[in-house]
Amino acid sequence: MKSITILLVEDNEGDVLLTTEALESCKITNTLKVVNDGEEALNFVYKKENFVNEKTPDLILLDVNLPKKNGHEVLQILKSDSSYKHIPIIMLTTSSSALDIKKAYSHYVNCYITKPVEPSEFISAVSQIENFWINIVKLP
């Protein structure tokens, strides 16, 4: 089984803990990196400030509602950059707004998932994301 680096861009500590738990429960050895706002996400990918030695993520889990730069801004910047547009980005968010969904796909999000409210369902959704993107999909 291959191992990948996942960047989780999430400002809600509870969702960070649930996502971490879900990824650990799959028993797949991935590297999970967490940043809490859109500016940190861009700094991570572009290897700026505290992130100069970080590996480029293989997969990004991105919330919509973030401080500093929101998820749509981060998505638009990364998908318009030829050096990083190949990175799969999954919007994993509480927003089920048709406008948010349409906007995300117009900026080439790879998929949009509304976070389930129940913790067990949330963990299951993250586990399925991981299984699909690690075991089924061929990443560049």
C-alpha positions as CSV (number, residue, x, y, z in Angstrom):
1,M,0.0,0.0,0.0
2,K,1.4,3.4,-0.9
3,S,1.8,6.3,1.6
4,I,0.9,9.8,0.7
5,T,1.1,13.3,2.3
6,I,-2.3,14.8,3.1
7,L,-2.7,18.5,3.9
8,L,-5.8,19.1,6.0
9,V,-6.8,22.8,5.9
10,E,-9.3,23.1,8.8
11,D,-9.9,25.7,11.6
12,N,-12.2,23.6,13.7
13,E,-10.2,21.5,16.2
14,G,-13.0,19.0,16.6
15,D,-13.0,18.3,12.9
16,V,-9.2,18.0,13.0
17,L,-9.4,15.4,15.7
18,L,-12.2,13.4,13.9
19,T,-10.2,13.5,10.6
20,T,-7.0,12.4,12.4
21,E,-8.9,9.6,14.1
22,A,-10.5,8.4,10.9
23,L,-7.1,8.4,9.0
24,E,-5.5,6.5,11.9
25,S,-8.3,3.9,12.0
26,C,-7.5,2.9,8.5
27,K,-4.1,1.7,9.6
28,I,-2.5,3.3,6.5
29,T,0.7,5.1,7.1
30,N,0.1,8.5,5.7
31,T,1.7,11.7,6.7
32,L,-1.0,14.2,7.8
33,K,-0.1,17.8,8.0
34,V,-2.6,20.3,9.4
35,V,-2.9,24.1,8.9
36,N,-5.7,26.3,10.3
37,D,-6.3,29.0,7.7
38,G,-6.1,29.7,4.0
39,E,-2.9,31.7,4.1
40,E,-1.1,28.9,6.0
41,A,-2.3,26.5,3.3
42,L,-0.8,28.5,0.5
43,N,2.4,29.0,2.5
44,F,2.6,25.3,3.0
45,V,2.1,24.4,-0.7
46,Y,4.5,27.2,-1.8
47,K,7.0,26.3,0.9
48,K,7.1,29.8,2.5
49,E,7.7,31.0,6.1
50,N,7.6,28.0,8.5
51,F,7.0,25.5,5.7
52,V,10.2,25.7,3.6
53,N,11.1,22.1,4.3
54,E,7.7,20.5,3.8
55,K,6.9,18.0,1.1
56,T,4.4,19.0,-1.5
57,P,1.1,17.4,-0.5
58,D,-0.3,14.6,-2.6
59,L,-3.9,15.4,-1.5
60,I,-5.5,18.4,0.1
61,L,-8.7,18.3,2.3
62,L,-9.9,21.9,2.2
63,D,-12.7,23.5,4.3
64,V,-14.7,26.4,2.7
65,N,-15.1,28.6,5.7
66,L,-11.5,29.5,6.8
67,P,-9.9,32.6,8.3
68,K,-7.6,34.9,6.3
69,K,-8.2,33.3,2.9
70,N,-11.3,31.1,2.5
71,G,-11.3,27.7,0.8
72,H,-12.6,29.1,-2.5
73,E,-9.7,31.5,-2.7
74,V,-7.1,28.8,-1.9
75,L,-8.7,26.5,-4.5
76,Q,-8.7,29.2,-7.2
77,I,-5.1,30.1,-6.6
78,L,-3.8,26.5,-6.6
79,K,-5.9,25.3,-9.5
80,S,-4.7,28.2,-11.6
81,D,-1.1,27.5,-10.9
82,S,0.4,25.0,-13.4
83,S,2.9,23.8,-10.8
84,Y,0.2,22.7,-8.4
85,K,-3.1,22.3,-10.3
86,H,-2.5,18.5,-10.5
87,I,-2.9,18.1,-6.7
88,P,-6.3,16.7,-6.0
89,I,-8.3,19.0,-3.7
90,I,-11.4,17.8,-1.9
91,M,-13.7,20.3,-0.3
92,L,-14.7,18.8,3.0
93,T,-17.0,21.3,4.6
94,T,-20.2,21.9,6.6
95,S,-21.6,24.0,3.8
96,S,-24.2,22.4,1.6
97,S,-24.9,25.7,-0.2
98,A,-25.6,25.2,-3.9
99,L,-23.6,28.4,-4.5
100,D,-20.5,27.0,-2.6
101,I,-20.8,23.7,-4.5
102,K,-21.1,25.4,-7.9
103,K,-18.3,27.8,-7.1
104,A,-16.0,25.0,-6.0
105,Y,-16.5,23.0,-9.2
106,S,-16.1,26.1,-11.3
107,H,-12.6,26.4,-9.8
108,Y,-11.9,22.7,-10.6
109,V,-12.3,21.1,-7.2
110,N,-11.9,17.3,-7.5
111,C,-14.9,16.6,-5.3
112,Y,-17.1,18.3,-2.8
113,I,-18.2,16.5,0.4
114,T,-20.5,18.0,3.0
115,K,-19.3,16.9,6.4
116,P,-21.8,14.5,8.1
117,V,-23.0,15.8,11.5
118,E,-22.7,12.5,13.4
119,P,-19.1,11.7,14.4
120,S,-19.3,8.1,13.3
121,E,-20.6,9.1,9.9
122,F,-17.9,11.8,9.6
123,I,-15.2,9.2,10.4
124,S,-16.7,6.8,7.8
125,A,-16.7,9.6,5.2
126,V,-13.0,10.4,5.8
127,S,-12.1,6.7,5.7
128,Q,-13.8,6.3,2.3
129,I,-12.0,9.4,1.0
130,E,-8.7,7.9,2.1
131,N,-9.5,4.5,0.6
132,F,-10.5,6.0,-2.7
133,W,-7.6,8.4,-3.1
134,I,-5.0,6.0,-1.8
135,N,-6.1,2.5,-2.9
136,I,-8.1,3.2,-6.1
137,V,-6.9,6.4,-7.7
138,K,-3.5,6.7,-9.3
139,L,-2.0,10.0,-8.2
140,P,0.7,11.8,-10.2
